[in-house]
Amino acid sequence: MGILKRIFGIGKAEANAAIDKLEDPVKMTEQGIKELKIALQETNESTIKVKAQELKEQTRADKFKREATEWKEKAKKLLTKGEEELAITALNNQENLLKEAGFAQKSADGIQITVDKLSDKSKQIQEAISTAIKDLNSLRARQTASDALNKANKEMDSNNVGSTMDMLKKMKAKVEDTEAINEAHDVLKDSGKTDEDRINELLAEESKTDNNDLLASLKAEMSEEK
């Protein structure tokens, strides 16, 4: 029996040690939120930089389109003046600018896709942060309850609590034994009386009652004389 108790005690000690070594979920969640916020900041910064590049390419594309339109108008004016060769040159310039505008627009559109992906990533991170913050309050409450239960379990496993509980049980048993002894004394005392003792006690009580009646009658008579 002693060996079993010792093994059981060792098992409890190891379990408590294992619980103590577990990583604090509240601290881990707080750390996770910090890391998510850093990731969100970095993603937003990247989005701004990429968006700036997209705007730059779009500006170039718009510029080339605008210049191409201007060369087309020049070609029309040159034709009205009979300058066909110069008009062809103007049209060639327009064609080259349209090509440049196409390249710049394609680049801007491709960069915009990256911007959209980064924006989606930022939203996902923000949602993860919001969810983690909501869960954190619940984790804190649950951790507090868990710590309290763990502490209570350790206190219950300690020798002091066990000794105190054993002492209380012994005191209760002692009181019960004392009550039983007193009850036994009363029973034995009553059982030791003879019939003559009981008759004398009864007559003594009746005599006491008669004396009280005589005294009351005398007091009443004295009151009438007054």
C-alpha positions as CSV (number, residue, x, y, z in Angstrom):
1,M,0.0,0.0,0.0
2,G,2.8,2.4,0.9
3,I,4.5,1.7,-2.5
4,L,1.3,2.5,-4.4
5,K,0.9,5.8,-2.5
6,R,4.5,6.7,-3.3
7,I,4.0,5.9,-7.0
8,F,0.8,7.8,-7.1
9,G,2.5,10.8,-5.5
10,I,5.3,10.7,-8.0
11,G,2.7,10.7,-10.8
12,K,1.0,13.8,-9.5
13,A,4.3,15.6,-9.1
14,E,5.3,14.8,-12.7
15,A,1.9,15.9,-13.9
16,N,2.2,19.3,-12.1
17,A,5.7,19.8,-13.4
18,A,4.5,19.1,-16.9
19,I,1.7,21.7,-16.5
20,D,4.2,24.3,-15.2
21,K,6.4,23.7,-18.3
22,L,3.5,24.3,-20.8
23,E,3.8,27.6,-22.7
24,D,1.5,30.3,-21.4
25,P,-1.3,30.5,-24.0
26,V,-2.1,34.1,-23.1
27,K,1.5,35.3,-23.6
28,M,1.8,33.2,-26.8
29,T,-1.4,34.8,-28.2
30,E,-0.2,38.3,-27.2
31,Q,3.1,37.6,-29.0
32,G,1.2,36.3,-32.0
33,I,-0.9,39.5,-32.2
34,K,2.3,41.6,-32.1
35,E,3.8,39.6,-34.9
36,L,0.6,39.9,-37.0
37,K,0.7,43.7,-36.4
38,I,4.3,43.8,-37.6
39,A,3.3,41.7,-40.7
40,L,0.3,44.1,-41.3
41,Q,2.6,47.1,-41.2
42,E,5.1,45.6,-43.5
43,T,2.4,44.5,-45.9
44,N,0.8,48.0,-45.9
45,E,4.2,49.6,-46.5
46,S,4.8,47.2,-49.5
47,T,1.4,48.0,-50.8
48,I,2.1,51.7,-50.8
49,K,5.4,51.2,-52.6
50,V,3.9,49.0,-55.2
51,K,0.9,51.3,-55.7
52,A,3.3,54.2,-56.2
53,Q,5.0,52.2,-59.0
54,E,1.7,51.3,-60.5
55,L,0.7,55.0,-60.5
56,K,4.0,55.9,-62.1
57,E,3.5,53.4,-65.0
58,Q,-0.1,54.5,-65.4
59,T,1.1,58.1,-65.6
60,R,3.6,57.2,-68.3
61,A,0.9,55.3,-70.3
62,D,-1.5,58.3,-70.1
63,K,1.3,60.6,-71.2
64,F,2.1,58.4,-74.2
65,K,-1.5,58.2,-75.2
66,R,-1.9,62.0,-74.9
67,E,1.2,62.6,-77.1
68,A,0.0,60.0,-79.6
69,T,-3.3,61.9,-79.9
70,E,-1.4,65.2,-80.4
71,W,0.7,63.7,-83.3
72,K,-2.5,62.4,-84.9
73,E,-4.0,65.9,-84.9
74,K,-0.7,67.2,-86.4
75,A,-0.9,64.6,-89.2
76,K,-4.4,65.8,-90.0
77,K,-3.3,69.4,-90.2
78,L,-0.4,68.5,-92.4
79,L,-2.6,66.6,-94.8
80,T,-4.9,69.6,-95.1
81,K,-1.8,71.6,-96.2
82,G,-0.7,68.9,-98.7
83,E,2.3,67.8,-96.6
84,E,1.8,64.1,-97.0
85,E,5.4,63.1,-96.2
86,L,5.3,65.1,-93.0
87,A,1.9,63.7,-92.2
88,I,3.3,60.1,-92.5
89,T,6.2,61.1,-90.2
90,A,3.6,62.4,-87.7
91,L,1.6,59.2,-88.0
92,N,4.7,57.1,-87.4
93,N,5.4,59.1,-84.2
94,Q,1.8,58.4,-83.2
95,E,2.3,54.7,-83.8
96,N,5.5,54.6,-81.7
97,L,3.9,56.5,-78.9
98,L,0.9,54.1,-78.9
99,K,3.3,51.2,-78.6
100,E,5.0,52.8,-75.7
101,A,1.6,53.5,-74.1
102,G,0.7,49.9,-74.5
103,F,3.8,48.7,-72.8
104,A,3.4,51.1,-69.9
105,Q,-0.3,50.3,-69.6
106,K,0.4,46.5,-69.5
107,S,3.0,47.2,-66.8
108,A,0.6,49.3,-64.8
109,D,-2.1,46.6,-65.1
110,G,0.3,43.9,-63.9
111,I,1.4,45.9,-60.9
112,Q,-2.3,46.7,-60.1
113,I,-2.8,42.9,-59.8
114,T,0.0,42.8,-57.2
115,V,-1.5,45.7,-55.4
116,D,-4.9,43.9,-55.2
117,K,-3.2,40.8,-53.8
118,L,-1.3,42.8,-51.2
119,S,-4.6,44.5,-50.2
120,D,-6.3,41.1,-49.8
121,K,-3.4,40.0,-47.7
122,S,-3.7,43.1,-45.5
123,K,-7.4,42.4,-45.0
124,Q,-6.7,38.8,-44.0
125,I,-4.1,39.8,-41.5
126,Q,-6.4,42.5,-40.1
127,E,-9.2,40.0,-39.7
128,A,-6.8,37.6,-38.0
129,I,-5.7,40.3,-35.6
130,S,-9.4,41.2,-34.8
131,T,-10.2,37.5,-34.1
132,A,-7.1,37.0,-32.0
133,I,-7.9,40.1,-29.9
134,K,-11.4,38.8,-29.3
135,D,-10.1,35.4,-28.3
136,L,-7.4,37.0,-26.0
137,N,-10.0,38.2,-23.4
138,S,-11.5,34.7,-23.3
139,L,-8.1,33.1,-23.0
140,R,-7.2,35.4,-20.1
141,A,-10.3,34.4,-18.2
142,R,-9.8,30.7,-18.9
143,Q,-6.2,31.0,-17.9
144,T,-7.1,32.6,-14.6
145,A,-9.5,29.8,-13.9
146,S,-7.0,27.2,-14.9
147,D,-4.3,28.7,-12.7
148,A,-6.6,28.8,-9.8
149,L,-7.6,25.1,-10.3
150,N,-4.0,24.1,-10.7
151,K,-3.0,25.9,-7.5
152,A,-5.9,24.3,-5.7
153,N,-4.8,20.8,-6.9
154,K,-1.3,21.5,-5.7
155,E,-2.6,22.6,-2.3
156,M,-4.8,19.4,-2.1
157,D,-1.7,17.3,-3.0
158,S,0.4,18.9,-0.3
159,N,1.0,17.1,3.0
160,N,-0.3,20.1,5.1
161,V,-3.8,19.8,3.6
162,G,-3.8,16.1,4.0
163,S,-2.7,16.3,7.6
164,T,-5.3,19.0,8.4
165,M,-8.1,16.9,6.9
166,D,-7.0,13.8,8.8
167,M,-6.9,15.9,12.0
168,L,-10.5,17.2,11.4
169,K,-11.7,13.7,10.9
170,K,-10.1,12.6,14.2
171,M,-11.6,15.5,16.1
172,K,-15.1,14.7,14.7
173,A,-14.7,11.0,15.7
174,K,-13.5,12.1,19.2
175,V,-16.6,14.3,19.7
176,E,-18.9,11.5,18.5
177,D,-17.2,9.1,21.0
178,T,-17.7,11.6,23.8
179,E,-21.3,12.0,23.0
180,A,-21.8,8.2,22.9
181,I,-20.1,7.8,26.3
182,N,-22.3,10.5,27.9
183,E,-25.4,8.9,26.4
184,A,-24.3,5.5,27.8
185,H,-23.9,7.1,31.3
186,D,-27.4,8.4,31.2
187,V,-28.8,5.1,30.2
188,L,-26.9,3.2,32.8
189,K,-27.9,5.8,35.5
190,D,-31.6,5.3,34.7
191,S,-31.3,1.6,34.5
192,G,-29.7,1.4,38.0
193,K,-32.8,2.8,39.7
194,T,-35.1,0.4,41.7
195,D,-38.9,0.6,41.7
196,E,-38.8,2.0,45.2
197,D,-36.5,4.9,44.0
198,R,-39.0,5.7,41.2
199,I,-41.9,5.6,43.7
200,N,-40.1,7.9,46.2
201,E,-39.3,10.4,43.3
202,L,-42.9,10.4,42.1
203,L,-44.2,11.0,45.7
204,A,-41.7,13.7,46.3
205,E,-42.9,15.6,43.2
206,E,-46.5,15.2,44.3
207,S,-45.7,16.5,47.9
208,K,-43.9,19.5,46.3
209,T,-47.1,20.2,44.3
210,D,-49.3,19.9,47.4
211,N,-47.1,22.3,49.4
212,N,-47.3,24.8,46.5
213,D,-51.1,24.6,46.6
214,L,-51.3,25.1,50.4
215,L,-49.0,28.2,50.1
216,A,-51.2,29.6,47.3
217,S,-54.4,29.1,49.4
218,L,-52.8,30.9,52.5
219,K,-51.9,33.8,50.3
220,A,-55.5,34.0,49.0
221,E,-56.9,34.0,52.5
222,M,-54.6,36.8,53.7
223,S,-55.7,38.9,50.7
224,E,-59.4,38.5,51.7
225,E,-58.7,39.6,55.3
226,K,-57.2,42.8,54.1
